[in-house]
């Protein structure tokens, strides 16, 4: 049974006036209570005053005013140019910094899983069907200022499944935090990978050449499947048998689903670009440890890059040449850059630090902040809703104690659609921000109760 439609405030008011009686008013009020989710019940407008605002869409605003209402941004600007609406709750954030909510283009929070050991190519699997919304990783991400994330399966397959884009609002199930497409379906991309992760016993490939040939073969099958569907022209007698794996790849070929591609070595990066050119799909390069070696080729292909910077030893041989010059060189080449955590590789609580490492190596501060916000949103096709602080966009933002790239800066609060989802002043939230094993271990949200008592 489908859920009842969610009526807008305007629709409800019109209905009340049309009926013109108090009984109708009571009916509508009860309907609002039934059909509106917690994220859709909004208090009075809120005006945050006195902060330094970094809207990303424009120049920094000193002594700014930032107004939100009904989950959306309604005004942002200098104090002398923005009127605080009557009845608004005024919140003094003098001395603080407000930035857009961070967009993590590559995360594994939520205990995500995708394909199994039966085949190296499994585009039919959906991380949607695996995610635990009570996983402690969501709370850690909020503590790091993350408000939107692309949750992905691992990189042990050439194609490990369909990703999901989530908004870190409050929700009791995965559908309630998922971004939705215009047709109401859950939004997401497709996870692909190359390199050595998928090299193992058959049916998995044992070489890079075999890996590429298997991918090429599957996309050719998807092209043929798509042609049969087009030729059938809606005639059920002519339609091919339904194939969930090929359905997903057809969406990729049609540009409806973006490929998020794990790749490290420079030759593997070029293989991704070669396949992308052959089949014409949209792709985002992820990790790209040797981006510094092929920055010009990436720029020529006009393909965006979601980088990770890791400053601790260990990992895999493919990443041994990871170079902190990559952000600077990619920026100079004109490549669109985002950062990601690949959580657990980088704990989501330290996402700001990722961009700070880029700045330390010569990346501009503007590009670094964009790489945490709007560029990631663009890579997920969500830039019309998030990534900057502009009127009409979702009220997703973080309040910081200081400049974003200072080692001393703390995330004080994280807001999603106008609701405060993290507050460092709250003892339990502080436990999430600073706790150890009880926070780090999946799904042990209960473990940070009693944090202040040292339990």
Secondary structure, DSSP 4 states (H G I P E B T S, - for coil): -PPPP---HHHHHHHHHHH-SHHHHHHHHHHHHHH--GGG---S-EEEEEEEEE-SSSS-EEEEEEEEETTEEEEEEETTT-PPPTTPEEEE-TT-EEEEPEEEEEE-TTT-----TT-SB-TT-BGGGT--TT-HHHHHHHHTTEEEEEE---SSSSEEEE-EEEE-S--SSHHHHB-B-TTSPBP--EEEE-SSTT-SSTTS-SSHHHHHHHHHHHHHHHHHHHHHHHHHTT-TTTSPPP-HHHHHHHHHHTTSS-EEEEE-SHHHHHHHHHHHHHH---EEEEE-TTGGGSHHHHHHHT-EEEE----SS-S-GGGTT--TTHHHHHHHHT--EEE--TBTTS-GGGHHHHHHHHHHTT--HHHHHHHHTHHHHHHTT-TTTSSS--TTSB--EEEESS-TT-TT--EEEEEETTEEEEETTSHHHHHHHH--HHHHSTT-GGGGTTGGGT-
